Amino acid sequence: MKRLIIVSNRLPITVARGKKDSPLEFRSSIGGLSTGLSSFYRSYNALWIGWPGIAVDRLKEKDKDNIVERLSRDGCYPVFLTQREVDNYYHGFCNNVLWPLFHYFPSYVVNKNVFWETYKSVNQKFADTVAEFTDKNNTVWVHDYQLMLLPDMLRKRLEDARIGFFLHIPFPSYEIFRMLPYRKEILKGILGANLIGFHTYDYVRYFLESVRRILGIDSNLGYIYDKKHIIKADIFPIGINFEKFSVESTEIENETENVRNRIGDIKVILSVDRLDYTKGIIQKLQAFDRFLDRNPKYIGKVAMVIIVVPSRTNIGHYRALKNEIDELIGNINGKRSTFKWSPIHYLYRSLPFERLLALYRISDIALITPLRDGMNLVAKEFLASKRDGRGVLILSEMAGAAQELGEAVIVNPNDTNEIVDALEIALNMQEKEQVKRNRTMIGRLRRYDIIKWAVDFMGALDEVEKLQERLFMRLLNLNIKRKIIESYRKSNNRVLILDYDGTLVNFSSSPEEARPDRELLEILEKLSSDKRNSVVIISGRSKDTLSEWFDNLNIGIIAEHGAWIKCVGRDWQTIEPLTSEWKSVIKPILELYEDRTPGSFIEEKEFSLVWHYRRADSKLAALRAMELKNTLLEYVTNLGLEVMDGNKILEVKDAGVDKGRAALKWLANIDTNFVLAIGDDYTDENVFEALPESAYTIKVGLGFSKAKYNVISVEDVRSLLKELISGRVTE
């Protein structure tokens, strides 16, 4: 039976104990993920795995049994951690390394090897626990930065598992992420998932860029085709439990009236944040102080209610921030307070839900100005509470929520004057305008709530799985290989058309690294020594390079994507009369872009020019490639040329030359009853399309193709060729 396994650092239920021998307490956890998904996971056949919030050092064996039994009633299972693990994994690596770095505070990073080693071991402990409850019929949904190694750990143990991963904090730009010493391990860990979710498009873009630049793995429309599974990175902006914040009840109405009476008949600016240096609390206090300087008419008529929820007070930066907040609020209130009015009402604690909702409802403005935030659900909760549509949301452009809530007053949280301007706009905004803006955002939040977010993610995971199933159905299995080998064995005139880079050897822009190794040369020699075989290497490389590598073998060679053909024992011939006179027009254009793009270079072949940009900065190279292609297109049509956009290259060549045409020309002089063609990129699609239906065509790598079948890797290609030689399939 299918089962959903949710995995997060914390369970939705926290276990606590006061004194050493006091009874265990079980209470609902505080946090957007725990509260938001609690109703969702209970509606599924689900199990939630996570740390229960108490160190195992404080527990006796019977306590552990009690916790397991009690949590099982709520569909949860604990991962027990020692205090040392909590200190080094959670307080150490998670909150002293990942949290500051991913929120663009690299100077706050405290990097210790013990932090990283414990992070790995705790992720492994989670993997061991999850594996006990998981099989190929289950779905595992891993959450957040504390468990970024877990997807790959699970993939190695459960190859066919359906794994989703969601990051609830920002994914930083490549320039920030590359500072992490363990960047490769983190990326590989995340890539164990089938579906990787982020709050915004920017986070997706930064992640894919880091994967490309650090691991050298490309993506296409958010898809990454790994050797063993398909991965998709996509956007899923998390919602809230909308009905919970829009509900009406006598208890809430009474609480709202009580809060209003205590604050008085003044305008209320509400700030709700967890204690964290990423939330911009100091900046908003400074902005409010400056607002009162600029607008003395509001003295006594407006007040800020600021709620700071305690968090991570064992970390030095947080303790220092708390002291700075206390001092700043004291200075502002000391400077401005009267007997009847204080500019700031400061609460350093978490509030009961009813009181928080009452504050949302009586507030005229919500001032939400984090310096960096993955989403920020307070902004959404404030809007959901506004049943009459009145109120103004001032929101930082650095919060993920700003991508959805564009009708809010958007500000740069680092610009104090801009926040002051926003407060003035908000206090003077007409009620009709407030309602108009809020109705649009409220409708959006009502439609895409926490349940819709979770269902949407699960649906996308299903789609990735279906795509993978469709593509894996095309994989070369034992039966198909037996069929190919049997057909090969019975044939007397065979043609094997083999692409080189990415097919017979792993792709490399370096000629030395791409040089054929001993194993490959032995395979080609054995194939070509059979008189029934006509073996053809077809490549984009120059004829001189291919001659150097393969002239001593009894094989045919097609070079420069079909421009040159060399039959066994003969000289090179062009596929048709070709000229290179056009180079005098095109080469200066390429040289200009070579000079303007450090790391790029030009390769000159006899009948083509290639601009390589693999070694260049990826962002600059992508921009330059588009510019260059557009520039070249203005010239090539009249010159009978085409621009080929390849693997980190742009190649200009004769428009009538391609691998498919060359393959047909080769076959035209051979009476063959067996054709096998293998290739890995889009230039080989011309071959697959040109060959007769009876041919066996194989694409290396996952992804859609005109080939009939797929194999995963270069190793699979070599294995198939060895099986043709031996005449038997390797089980």
C-alpha positions in Angstrom: 0.0 0.0 0.0 1.3 3.5 -0.9 2.4 5.5 2.1 3.7 9.1 2.5 6.7 9.5 4.7 7.4 13.1 5.7 10.9 13.7 7.1 11.9 16.9 8.9 14.3 18.0 11.6 11.5 18.5 14.1 8.2 16.6 14.5 4.9 18.4 14.7 4.8 17.2 18.4 7.5 18.3 20.8 8.6 16.2 23.8 9.8 18.2 26.8 10.7 17.6 30.4 11.2 20.0 33.3 13.2 18.5 36.1 15.1 15.3 35.8 12.4 12.9 37.0 9.4 14.9 36.1 6.8 13.4 33.6 7.3 13.9 29.9 5.2 16.6 28.2 3.8 16.3 24.7 2.8 19.5 23.0 2.3 20.8 19.5 5.4 22.2 17.9 5.7 25.9 16.9 6.5 26.6 13.3 5.0 27.1 9.9 5.8 23.6 8.6 4.6 21.7 11.6 1.4 23.6 12.0 0.7 23.9 8.3 1.3 20.2 7.4 -0.3 18.7 10.5 -3.8 18.5 9.0 -2.4 17.5 5.6 -0.4 14.5 6.7 -3.2 13.2 8.9 -5.4 13.0 5.8 -2.9 10.7 4.2 -1.7 7.2 5.0 1.4 9.1 6.4 4.2 8.8 8.8 6.2 11.8 10.0 9.8 11.1 11.0 11.9 13.7 12.9 13.6 14.6 16.1 11.1 15.0 19.1 13.0 17.9 20.6 14.6 16.3 23.6 18.1 14.9 23.8 18.3 11.1 24.3 20.8 11.7 27.1 17.9 12.8 29.3 15.8 9.7 28.6 15.7 6.3 30.1 14.9 3.2 28.0 11.3 3.2 29.2 11.0 6.9 28.3 12.1 6.1 24.8 9.5 3.4 24.6 6.9 5.7 25.9 7.8 8.4 23.3 7.6 5.9 20.5 4.2 4.6 21.6 2.8 8.1 22.3 4.0 9.5 19.0 2.7 6.6 17.0 -0.9 7.6 18.0 -0.3 10.8 15.9 1.4 9.1 13.0 4.9 10.1 14.1 8.2 8.3 14.7 11.2 9.8 16.5 14.9 10.0 15.5 16.7 10.2 18.9 19.7 12.5 19.0 22.3 13.0 21.7 22.9 16.5 23.1 26.3 16.4 21.4 24.6 15.7 18.1 22.1 18.5 18.6 24.9 20.9 19.5 27.1 20.1 16.5 24.5 19.2 13.9 21.7 21.7 14.6 23.2 24.5 16.6 26.6 24.0 14.9 26.4 23.2 11.2 22.7 24.1 10.5 22.6 27.4 12.4 26.2 28.5 12.4 27.1 27.5 8.8 24.1 26.9 6.5 21.7 29.5 8.0 23.9 32.5 7.8 25.4 31.6 4.5 22.1 30.9 2.8 20.8 34.2 4.1 23.8 36.2 2.8 25.6 36.7 6.1 28.9 34.9 5.3 30.8 36.8 8.0 28.6 35.1 10.6 29.6 31.6 9.5 31.5 29.6 12.2 33.0 26.6 10.3 34.3 23.6 12.3 35.0 20.2 11.0 33.1 18.5 13.9 30.0 20.4 12.7 30.2 18.9 9.2 31.1 15.4 10.4 28.1 15.4 12.8 25.8 16.8 10.1 26.7 13.9 7.9 26.3 11.3 10.7 22.9 12.7 11.8 21.7 12.7 8.2 22.8 9.1 8.0 20.9 8.4 11.2 17.7 9.8 9.6 18.4 7.7 6.5 18.7 4.5 8.6 15.4 5.3 10.3 13.5 6.2 7.1 14.8 3.1 5.3 13.1 0.9 8.0 9.7 2.2 6.9 10.2 2.7 3.2 9.9 0.5 0.1 9.4 1.2 -3.6 5.7 1.9 -3.2 6.2 4.7 -0.7 6.9 8.4 -1.2 9.4 10.2 0.9 9.2 14.0 1.3 12.3 15.5 2.9 12.2 19.0 4.3 14.7 21.8 4.6 18.3 22.6 5.1 18.9 20.3 8.1 18.6 17.3 5.8 20.2 18.2 2.5 22.3 15.0 2.4 19.4 12.7 3.1 17.9 12.4 -0.4 21.1 10.9 -1.9 21.6 8.7 1.1 18.1 7.3 0.6 18.7 7.0 -3.2 21.7 4.8 -2.6 19.8 2.4 -0.4 16.4 2.6 -2.2 17.1 3.1 -5.9 13.5 3.2 -7.0 12.1 5.3 -4.2 10.0 8.4 -5.0 11.8 11.2 -3.1 10.8 14.8 -2.9 12.9 17.6 -1.3 11.7 21.0 -0.3 14.0 23.9 0.8 12.1 26.3 3.1 14.9 28.9 3.2 16.5 30.8 0.3 19.0 29.1 -2.0 21.8 31.6 -2.4 23.4 32.8 -5.6 26.3 30.9 -6.9 28.9 33.4 -5.6 27.6 32.9 -2.1 27.0 29.2 -2.3 30.5 28.5 -3.7 32.0 29.7 -0.4 30.7 26.6 1.3 33.6 24.0 1.7 31.1 21.1 1.3 29.3 22.5 -1.7 29.7 19.4 -3.9 28.4 17.1 -1.2 25.4 19.3 -0.5 24.4 19.5 -4.1 24.9 15.8 -4.7 22.8 15.1 -1.6 19.9 17.2 -2.8 20.1 15.6 -6.3 19.1 12.3 -4.8 15.5 13.6 -5.0 13.2 13.2 -8.0 11.6 16.6 -7.3 13.3 19.6 -5.7 11.0 22.4 -4.5 11.8 26.1 -3.9 9.6 29.1 -3.0 10.7 31.3 -5.9 12.1 31.2 -9.4 15.3 32.9 -8.3 16.1 30.1 -5.8 15.5 27.6 -8.6 17.8 29.5 -10.9 20.5 29.8 -8.3 20.4 26.1 -7.5 20.6 25.0 -11.2 23.4 27.4 -11.8 25.4 26.0 -8.9 24.7 22.5 -10.1 26.0 23.4 -13.5 29.1 25.4 -12.4 30.1 23.2 -9.4 29.1 19.7 -10.6 29.2 20.4 -14.4 25.6 19.0 -14.8 23.3 20.9 -17.2 19.6 21.2 -17.0 16.8 21.7 -19.5 13.7 23.6 -18.5 14.3 22.6 -14.9 15.0 19.0 -15.6 18.2 17.2 -14.9 18.7 13.8 -16.5 20.9 11.8 -14.1 22.3 8.4 -14.9 19.7 6.6 -12.7 16.7 9.0 -12.4 15.1 12.2 -13.6 15.3 15.3 -11.4 13.1 18.3 -11.6 13.6 21.6 -9.8 10.5 23.8 -9.6 8.6 26.5 -7.8 6.1 25.8 -5.0 5.4 28.9 -2.9 4.2 27.6 0.4 0.7 28.7 1.6 -0.9 29.0 5.0 -4.0 27.4 6.7 -6.2 30.2 5.3 -9.3 29.2 7.1 -7.5 29.2 10.5 -6.7 32.9 10.2 -10.0 34.0 8.6 -12.2 32.2 11.1 -14.9 34.0 13.2 -15.7 33.1 16.8 -17.0 34.7 20.0 -13.7 34.0 21.7 -11.7 35.7 18.9 -14.1 38.7 18.8 -13.7 39.2 22.6 -9.9 39.0 22.4 -9.9 41.5 19.5 -12.0 43.9 21.5 -9.8 43.5 24.6 -6.6 44.2 22.6 -8.1 47.3 21.0 -9.2 48.6 24.3 -5.7 48.2 25.8 -3.9 49.8 22.9 -6.5 52.6 22.5 -7.8 54.6 19.6 -4.5 55.0 17.6 -3.1 53.7 14.4 -1.2 50.4 14.9 1.9 49.3 13.0 2.5 45.6 13.7 5.8 43.8 13.5 6.0 40.0 14.2 9.4 38.3 13.9 11.4 35.5 15.3 14.6 36.7 16.9 17.0 36.6 14.0 19.5 38.9 12.4 17.9 38.1 9.0 14.6 39.7 9.9 15.7 43.3 9.7 14.4 44.2 13.2 17.0 46.9 13.9 16.5 48.5 10.5 12.7 48.7 11.0 13.1 50.2 14.4 15.5 52.8 13.1 13.0 53.5 10.2 10.1 54.0 12.7 12.2 56.4 14.8 13.1 58.4 11.6 9.4 58.3 10.6 8.4 60.1 13.8 11.2 62.6 13.3 9.8 63.4 9.8 6.2 63.2 10.9 5.7 64.8 14.3 2.0 65.1 13.6 1.7 61.3 14.3 3.2 61.5 17.8 0.5 60.2 20.1 -1.6 58.9 17.2 0.4 55.9 16.0 2.3 53.2 17.7 4.4 50.1 16.8 3.6 46.8 18.4 6.7 44.7 18.0 6.6 41.0 18.9 9.9 39.2 18.9 9.7 35.4 19.5 12.8 34.1 21.3 15.0 31.8 19.2 18.5 30.3 19.3 19.6 32.4 22.3 22.5 30.0 22.9 24.2 31.5 19.8 26.3 34.7 20.3 24.9 36.7 17.4 21.3 36.1 18.7 22.2 37.2 22.2 23.9 40.3 20.8 20.9 41.1 18.6 18.5 40.8 21.6 20.6 43.3 23.6 20.7 45.7 20.6 16.9 45.5 20.2 16.3 46.1 23.9 18.6 49.1 23.9 17.2 50.7 20.8 13.6 50.3 21.9 14.5 51.7 25.3 16.1 54.7 23.6 13.2 55.4 21.3 10.6 55.0 24.1 12.7 57.0 26.5 13.1 59.8 24.0 9.4 60.0 22.9 7.1 58.5 25.5 4.4 60.6 27.3 2.2 59.7 30.3 -0.5 58.5 27.9 1.5 57.2 25.0 4.5 55.1 24.1 5.7 54.8 20.5 6.7 51.1 20.8 4.9 48.3 22.6 7.5 45.5 22.9 6.7 41.8 23.6 9.6 39.4 23.8 7.6 36.1 23.7 5.4 34.0 21.6 1.7 34.7 21.8 -1.3 32.5 22.0 -3.0 32.1 18.7 -6.1 34.1 19.7 -4.1 37.1 20.8 -1.9 37.0 17.7 -5.0 36.9 15.5 -6.5 39.8 17.4 -3.4 41.9 16.8 -3.5 41.1 13.1 -7.1 42.2 13.0 -6.7 45.5 14.9 -3.5 46.5 13.1 -3.6 49.1 10.4 -0.2 48.2 9.0 2.0 45.1 9.0 5.6 46.0 8.7 7.4 42.9 7.4 11.0 43.8 6.3 13.4 40.9 6.5 16.8 41.4 5.0 16.5 37.9 3.5 13.6 35.4 3.9 12.7 32.2 2.2 9.0 33.0 2.2 7.6 34.8 5.4 4.2 33.5 6.4 3.5 36.4 8.7 2.7 38.5 5.7 0.2 35.9 4.5 -1.4 35.4 7.9 -1.9 39.2 8.3 -3.8 39.4 5.0 -5.8 36.2 5.7 -7.0 37.8 9.0 -8.4 40.9 7.2 -12.0 39.8 6.5 -13.0 43.4 5.7 -10.0 43.9 3.4 -8.7 46.9 5.3 -5.1 47.3 6.3 -1.8 47.8 4.5 1.0 45.3 4.1 4.5 46.8 3.8 6.8 43.9 2.6 10.5 43.5 1.9 11.4 42.7 -1.6 13.9 40.3 -0.1 11.1 38.0 1.2 10.0 35.2 -1.0 6.4 36.3 -0.4 7.1 39.5 -2.4 7.0 37.4 -5.6 3.3 36.5 -4.8 2.1 39.6 -3.0 3.0 42.3 -5.5 0.0 44.5 -4.5 1.7 45.1 -1.2 3.9 48.2 -0.6 7.2 46.7 -1.5 10.4 48.1 0.0 14.1 47.6 0.1 14.7 46.7 3.8 18.2 48.2 3.7 16.9 51.6 2.7 15.6 53.4 5.8 14.2 56.3 3.9 12.2 54.0 1.6 10.6 52.3 4.7 9.7 55.8 6.1 8.2 56.7 2.7 6.2 53.4 2.8 4.8 54.1 6.3 3.7 57.5 5.1 2.0 56.0 2.0 0.3 53.3 4.1 -1.0 55.8 6.7 -2.5 58.0 4.0 -3.8 55.2 1.7 -7.6 55.4 1.1 -9.7 52.6 2.4 -10.9 51.8 -1.1 -7.3 51.4 -2.3 -6.5 49.2 0.7 -9.4 46.9 0.0 -8.7 46.8 -3.7 -5.1 45.7 -3.2 -5.9 43.2 -0.4 -8.8 41.5 -2.1 -6.5 40.4 -4.9 -3.9 39.0 -2.6 -6.4 37.4 -0.3 -8.1 35.6 -3.2 -4.7 34.3 -4.2 -3.9 33.1 -0.7 -7.3 31.4 -0.3 -6.8 29.5 -3.5 -3.2 28.4 -2.9 -3.3 27.5 0.8 -1.0 25.0 2.6 -3.1 22.0 1.4 -3.0 23.1 -2.2 0.7 23.6 -1.9 1.2 20.1 -0.6 -1.1 18.5 -3.1 0.5 20.5 -5.9 4.0 19.2 -4.8 2.7 15.6 -4.7 1.1 16.0 -8.1 4.3 17.3 -9.6 6.2 14.4 -8.0 3.7 12.0 -9.7 4.4 13.7 -13.1 8.1 13.3 -12.7 7.6 9.7 -11.9 5.4 9.2 -15.0 8.0 10.9 -17.2 10.7 8.7 -15.7 8.6 5.6 -16.4 8.0 6.6 -20.0 11.7 7.2 -20.6 12.8 4.1 -18.7 10.5 2.0 -20.9 12.9 2.9 -23.7 16.0 1.7 -21.9 17.8 -1.1 -23.4 16.8 -4.2 -21.4 18.0 -7.7 -21.6 15.3 -8.8 -24.1 16.1 -6.0 -26.5 19.8 -6.6 -26.3 19.2 -10.3 -27.0 17.2 -9.2 -30.1 20.0 -6.9 -31.3 22.7 -9.5 -30.7 20.6 -12.2 -32.5 20.0 -9.9 -35.5 23.7 -9.0 -35.5 24.7 -12.6 -35.4 22.5 -13.5 -38.4 23.7 -10.6 -40.6 26.5 -10.7 -43.1 26.7 -7.0 -43.9 26.6 -4.9 -40.8 27.1 -1.1 -40.3 27.9 0.4 -36.9 27.7 4.2 -36.8 29.1 5.4 -33.5 29.3 9.0 -32.3 32.5 9.7 -30.3 32.3 12.3 -27.5 29.6 11.4 -25.0 29.1 8.0 -26.6 32.4 6.1 -26.7 34.2 8.4 -24.3 32.9 10.9 -21.7 32.7 14.4 -23.1 35.8 16.6 -22.6 36.8 19.8 -24.3 40.5 18.7 -23.9 41.8 16.6 -26.8 44.2 14.8 -24.4 41.4 13.8 -22.0 39.2 12.7 -24.9 41.9 10.6 -26.5 40.7 6.9 -26.9 41.9 4.7 -24.1 43.2 1.1 -24.5 39.8 -0.6 -23.8 38.0 1.4 -26.5 40.8 0.8 -29.0 40.6 -2.9 -28.3 36.8 -2.9 -28.8 37.0 -1.0 -32.1 39.8 -3.3 -33.3 37.8 -6.5 -32.5 34.7 -5.1 -34.2 36.5 -3.9 -37.3 38.5 -7.1 -37.7 35.3 -8.9 -38.5 34.9 -8.7 -42.3 31.2 -8.6 -42.0 31.4 -5.3 -40.1 31.7 -1.7 -41.4 32.5 0.4 -38.3 32.1 4.2 -38.7 33.2 6.8 -36.1 31.1 10.0 -36.7 32.2 13.1 -34.8 32.3 16.8 -34.7 36.0 16.8 -34.2 38.5 17.8 -36.9 39.7 15.2 -39.5 43.3 15.7 -38.4 42.5 14.8 -34.8 40.4 11.8 -35.8 43.1 10.6 -38.3 45.7 10.8 -35.5 43.5 8.6 -33.2 42.1 6.1 -35.7 44.1 5.8 -38.9 45.7 2.6 -37.8 42.3 0.9 -37.4 40.2 -0.7 -40.1 37.3 1.8 -39.6 35.6 4.6 -41.5 35.6 8.1 -40.1 33.2 11.0 -40.6 34.6 14.3 -39.3 33.3 17.8 -38.7 29.6 16.7 -38.3 29.6 15.2 -41.8 31.7 17.6 -43.8 34.5 15.0 -44.3 34.3 11.3 -45.0 37.2 8.8 -45.0 36.6 5.3 -46.1 38.9 2.5 -45.1 42.2 2.7 -47.2 41.1 5.9 -48.9 41.8 9.6 -48.6 39.5 12.2 -47.0 36.7 13.5 -49.2 34.2 16.2 -48.7 30.5 15.3 -48.7 30.1 17.8 -51.5 32.2 20.7 -52.9 32.7 23.0 -50.0 34.4 26.4 -49.5 35.9 28.2 -46.6 36.0 31.7 -48.2 33.2 32.8 -45.9 35.6 32.5 -42.9 37.1 35.9 -43.7 33.6 37.4 -42.9 32.7 35.3 -39.9 36.0 34.9 -38.1 36.4 38.6 -37.1 32.9 38.4 -35.5 33.9 35.4 -33.5 37.2 37.0 -32.5 35.4 40.0 -31.2 33.3 37.8 -28.9 36.4 35.8 -27.9 38.0 39.1 -26.7 34.9 40.2 -24.9 34.4 36.8 -23.1 37.4 35.8 -21.0 37.8 32.0 -21.1 36.2 31.5 -24.5 38.3 30.5 -27.6 37.9 29.8 -31.3 38.6 26.4 -32.9 39.1 26.5 -36.7 38.3 23.4 -38.7 38.7 23.2 -42.4 35.1 23.9 -43.2 33.7 25.3 -39.9 34.5 27.7 -37.1 33.7 26.9 -33.5 33.4 29.4 -30.6 33.8 27.5 -27.3 32.6 29.0 -24.0 32.8 26.1 -21.6 35.6 27.7 -19.6 34.0 31.2 -19.5 31.8 32.6 -16.7 28.4 30.9 -17.2 26.2 34.0 -16.9 28.4 36.1 -19.2 28.8 33.2 -21.7 25.1 32.6 -21.9 24.5 36.3 -22.6 27.3 36.4 -25.2 26.1 33.2 -26.9 22.7 34.7 -27.4 24.2 37.9 -28.7 26.6 36.1 -31.0 24.0 33.8 -32.4 21.7 36.7 -33.2 24.6 38.5 -34.9 25.6 35.5 -36.9 22.1 34.9 -38.1 22.2 38.2 -40.0 25.1 36.9 -42.1 24.8 33.1 -42.5 21.7 32.9 -44.5 23.1 34.7 -47.5 26.3 32.8 -47.3 24.6 29.3 -47.3 25.7 28.6 -43.7 24.0 27.7 -40.5 24.7 28.3 -36.8 24.8 25.1 -34.7 24.2 25.6 -31.0 26.0 22.6 -29.3 27.4 21.6 -25.9 28.9 25.0 -24.8 29.7 25.9 -28.4 28.4 27.8 -31.3 29.6 26.3 -34.6 29.3 27.9 -38.1 29.2 25.5 -41.0 27.7 24.8 -44.4 23.9 24.5 -44.1 23.8 21.3 -46.2 26.1 19.4 -43.9 25.0 17.2 -41.0 25.6 13.8 -39.6 22.4 12.4 -41.0 23.2 13.2 -44.5 26.7 11.8 -44.1 25.3 8.6 -42.7 23.0 8.1 -45.6 25.8 8.8 -48.1 27.9 6.1 -46.3 25.0 3.6 -46.4 24.3 4.3 -50.1 27.2 2.2 -51.2 26.6 -0.7 -48.8 24.1 -3.5 -49.1 23.5 -3.9 -45.4 21.0 -5.9 -43.4 22.0 -4.7 -40.0 22.5 -1.0 -38.9 23.3 0.1 -35.4 23.6 3.8 -34.6 24.5 5.2 -31.2 24.8 8.9 -30.2 24.3 11.3 -27.3 23.4 14.8 -28.5 21.1 16.6 -30.8 23.5 16.4 -33.8 23.0 12.6 -33.6 19.2 13.1 -33.9 19.8 13.8 -37.6 21.3 10.3 -37.9 18.5 8.6 -36.0 15.9 10.4 -38.2 17.7 9.6 -41.5 18.2 5.9 -41.0 15.6 3.3 -42.1 13.0 2.0 -39.7 14.8 -1.4 -39.5 17.9 0.3 -38.0 18.7 0.0 -34.2 19.1 3.5 -32.9 20.2 4.3 -29.4 20.6 7.5 -27.5 23.1 7.7 -24.6 21.4 9.4 -21.6 17.8 9.9 -20.5 15.7 12.3 -22.4 13.4 12.3 -25.4 14.9 11.3 -28.7 14.2 10.1 -32.2 16.2 7.0 -31.3 14.2 3.9 -30.4 16.1 3.1 -27.3 18.2 4.7 -24.5 21.2 3.6 -22.5 22.4 5.4 -19.4 26.1 5.9 -19.9 29.3 5.5 -22.0 29.9 2.3 -19.9 26.6 0.9 -21.2 27.6 1.6 -24.8 31.0 -0.2 -24.3 29.2 -3.1 -22.6 26.8 -3.5 -25.5 29.7 -3.5 -28.0 31.5 -6.1 -26.0 28.3 -8.2 -26.0 28.1 -7.9 -29.8 31.7 -9.2 -30.0 31.1 -12.1 -27.6 27.7 -12.9 -28.9 26.1 -13.1 -25.5 24.3 -10.8 -23.1 25.9 -10.1 -19.8 23.2 -10.6 -17.2 
